[in-house]
Amino acid sequence: MPRGERRTYTKEFKLDVVSKKINNIYRTNEICEKYDVDRQTLCRWVNEYKKNGEAAFDSKAVLEGDEVRDLKKRLKDLEMENEILKKAEAYFARHKQTK
């Protein structure tokens, strides 16, 4: 594969490779050679698996539609609240100076 091109691996592939490393079926360098995986990548997968289990390799980038909608609503509410607080701050600052 050309240098700089990013490879993607399936969840099943990652789990298979990580289980071979964790269960000491192969040494790290043997796994890297056999499955054509970079040593640093394998170590990162093992650490993620130890921290999060199988959920470590679930798709993280995509949010559910309801979650996106809820986050957008929350953002809008917080922006409105921020504007109100800015106006209140300006109001109280003005009245404090007149005293």
Beta strands, then each sheet from edge to edge (+ up, - down):
end
